[in-house]
């Protein structure tokens, strides 16, 4: 009887603790299939799908968090011309909580995002110019960037314009 409860206890531990972390139990079947399709699409040159794969690696129930892979996929996305990937990289370099803070790299990636007409990229780039982070402080350039962001998506650049009385 003791042996039965010992095996039964091991079975319960397996079902409750081990089985939920096995790969086949990570996310729904649909989410796992989507991740696989996104990865394939990225390998075939779809920059937007590279960005999505990066988001999965950044934090998701489908795959383990792997920040190096996330950054690699965001770089593929940005180099492929998808502005959201550039914006994500700009934020990663600006914050410096994942990799070493590097405002010059943040400027580079935010500029690519802004050139791709992504309002938040313009707003963050304006912030860097306003505060002289990675670039010479330049209120005129900050103003232009905030206006561009405001024209594209009012609540992102316009808030900055109002805060600075522009």
N, C-alpha and C positions, 0 to 999 in steps of 0.2 A: 504494500500500500504506500509506503514512504517513497519507494522508487517511482511509482505512478505519479505522485504529487510532485516529485522532483522533475520528471520529464514534462509534466503539465505546466509547472512553473517556468521551465525553460521555453516552452512553446508560447506562453503568455508574454514573456519578456521579448521573444523574437517578434511576435505580432505587434506588440505595443511600441517597442523601441527600435528595432532594426528594420522591419519591413517598410515603415514610412519613409526611410531615407534611401531606400534602394532606387536606382535610376528610373525604373519603370513606374515609380510612384511619385515622381517629381512633376507637379503640374498635371493638368488634364491631358488626355490623349491629343486633343485639338491643339493645345499649347505646344506640346512636344513636336507635333507635325508641322506647326507653323514655324517653330524655331529651325527645324531641319530645312524647310522650304526657304526661309529667309537666308540661311547660311549658303544654300546652293545658289540662290539668286545673287548674293553678294559675290560669290566666287565667279559668277558669270558677268560681273561688272555693274550690277545695279547698286548705285551709291546709297539710295534710300534704304535698301534692305541691309546694307552694311551698318548703317546707323541703328537700325532695329536690333541687329545682332549685338551691337555694342551695348544697347540698352539692356538686353537680356543678361549679358555678362556683368553689367553694372549692379544688378540686384534684381533677382527674379526667382520664382519657385521652380523654374524648369531646369536651370543649370546652376552649378555652383558659382558664386561670385568670383570673378577673376578680373581684377581691375587692369592688369596688363593687357589682357585680351580685349577688354572694353575699349581701352585707349587705342589699341591697334585697329579695331574695327571703326572707331570714330575717325581715325586718320584716313583709312580707306574711303570712308564716306566723304570726308572733306576733300580729299584729293580727287575724288570722282565728281565733285561739283555739287554736293548736297549741303546747303548752308547750315542745316541743323547740326550736322556732325562737326562743322567748324565751330559753331557756337558752343557746343558741349566741350570741345577741347579748350576753347578760350576760357570757359568757366573753370575747368579743371586746373589750368595753369594760373588763373587769377587767384583762386582760393588757396591753392597750395596744400590742401589737406590729403591729397592722394599721392601727388608727386611734388617735387620741390617747386615752390612758388616762383613763377617766371613771368613778370609782367610784359616783357618784350614778346614772348611767345603768345601770351594772351592777346596782345595787340594784333599780332599776325593773324591769329585765328578769328578774332572778332571782326577784323577788316574783311576777311574772306566771307564771313557770314553776312556782314553788312552789304558788301558788294553783290551778294546773292539775294539782296532785298529781304533779309530777315530782320524785322524790326528790333527784336531783342538784341541782336548782334550790334546794331547801330547804337542802341541805348547804352549797352555796356562799353562800347568803344568810346562813346561820348563821356562816360564816367571816367574812363582812364585818362582821356585828354583833360578833362576838368580838374583832375587831381594830380596830373603829372606822373602817372604810374606807367613806366615802360616807354614813355614818350615825354617830350617837353610839354609842360603845362601850357594849354592853349584854349582859352575860353571861346574864341571865335570858332575853332574846329568843333569843340564840344557842342556849341550852340547849333551848328550845321547838322551834326549827327543826331542830336536830340530832335531837331525839326524833321529830319528824314525818318526817324523812328516814329515820330508823332503822326506824320503823313501816312505811314504804312499801317500803323496800328495804334490808335490814339492813346490807349491807357498805358503804353510802355514808355514812349519818349515824352509825351505831354506832361507826365508827372514830374519828370526831371526839369522840363522847361518852367513849370510853375514854381518848383522849389527854388530855382535860381532867379526867378523874376524875369525870365526871357520871354 
